[in-house]
């Protein structure tokens, strides 16, 4: 079984006192995956490629 779009397969680890509060009528936000060029490595490149393959995800 595949998870629903925008849903994680595992629970999100949240620090104590931090909660996820959806705001259904909020405008869509755009985010980008970034990293320091000095930290470039195959693992980060694989993550970036996977994120690009997935495309936008509505949450």
C-alpha beads as a LAMMPS data file, in Angstrom:
LAMMPS data file: protein, C-alpha beads

59 atoms
58 bonds

1 atom types
1 bond types

-500.0 500.0 xlo xhi
-500.0 500.0 ylo yhi
-500.0 500.0 zlo zhi

Masses

1 110.0

Atoms # bond

1 1 1 0.000 0.000 0.000
2 1 1 1.324 3.441 -0.928
3 1 1 0.887 6.462 1.338
4 1 1 -1.488 9.206 0.241
5 1 1 0.082 12.131 -1.582
6 1 1 1.763 14.481 0.854
7 1 1 1.797 11.890 3.629
8 1 1 4.902 10.390 5.175
9 1 1 5.366 6.655 5.624
10 1 1 6.801 7.281 9.088
11 1 1 5.651 9.612 11.836
12 1 1 7.441 12.948 11.832
13 1 1 9.831 13.427 14.736
14 1 1 8.775 16.640 16.442
15 1 1 10.588 18.429 19.238
16 1 1 8.580 18.708 22.477
17 1 1 6.157 21.627 22.386
18 1 1 6.083 21.830 18.570
19 1 1 2.904 20.813 16.757
20 1 1 1.774 20.670 13.122
21 1 1 -1.264 22.853 12.644
22 1 1 -2.795 22.779 9.155
23 1 1 -4.324 26.023 7.915
24 1 1 -6.632 24.935 5.075
25 1 1 -7.366 28.437 3.754
26 1 1 -3.737 29.625 3.771
27 1 1 -2.130 30.410 0.419
28 1 1 0.229 27.864 -1.101
29 1 1 3.869 28.375 -0.142
30 1 1 6.802 27.582 -2.388
31 1 1 9.949 26.029 -0.934
32 1 1 13.217 24.972 -2.491
33 1 1 15.787 22.408 -1.465
34 1 1 19.107 24.190 -0.901
35 1 1 22.511 23.286 0.486
36 1 1 25.978 24.797 0.728
37 1 1 28.073 24.096 -2.357
38 1 1 30.949 23.094 -0.056
39 1 1 28.755 20.256 1.296
40 1 1 27.838 18.821 -2.107
41 1 1 28.072 15.026 -2.129
42 1 1 26.386 12.008 -3.777
43 1 1 23.835 11.627 -0.957
44 1 1 22.629 15.215 -1.279
45 1 1 22.537 14.886 -5.071
46 1 1 20.417 11.715 -4.738
47 1 1 18.017 13.525 -2.386
48 1 1 17.739 16.460 -4.804
49 1 1 17.093 14.095 -7.715
50 1 1 14.395 12.244 -5.762
51 1 1 12.720 15.531 -4.786
52 1 1 12.795 16.683 -8.423
53 1 1 11.317 13.355 -9.564
54 1 1 8.469 13.660 -7.032
55 1 1 7.626 17.168 -8.112
56 1 1 5.367 19.508 -6.128
57 1 1 3.487 18.000 -3.198
58 1 1 0.427 19.711 -1.735
59 1 1 0.196 19.415 2.029

Bonds

1 1 1 2
2 1 2 3
3 1 3 4
4 1 4 5
5 1 5 6
6 1 6 7
7 1 7 8
8 1 8 9
9 1 9 10
10 1 10 11
11 1 11 12
12 1 12 13
13 1 13 14
14 1 14 15
15 1 15 16
16 1 16 17
17 1 17 18
18 1 18 19
19 1 19 20
20 1 20 21
21 1 21 22
22 1 22 23
23 1 23 24
24 1 24 25
25 1 25 26
26 1 26 27
27 1 27 28
28 1 28 29
29 1 29 30
30 1 30 31
31 1 31 32
32 1 32 33
33 1 33 34
34 1 34 35
35 1 35 36
36 1 36 37
37 1 37 38
38 1 38 39
39 1 39 40
40 1 40 41
41 1 41 42
42 1 42 43
43 1 43 44
44 1 44 45
45 1 45 46
46 1 46 47
47 1 47 48
48 1 48 49
49 1 49 50
50 1 50 51
51 1 51 52
52 1 52 53
53 1 53 54
54 1 54 55
55 1 55 56
56 1 56 57
57 1 57 58
58 1 58 59
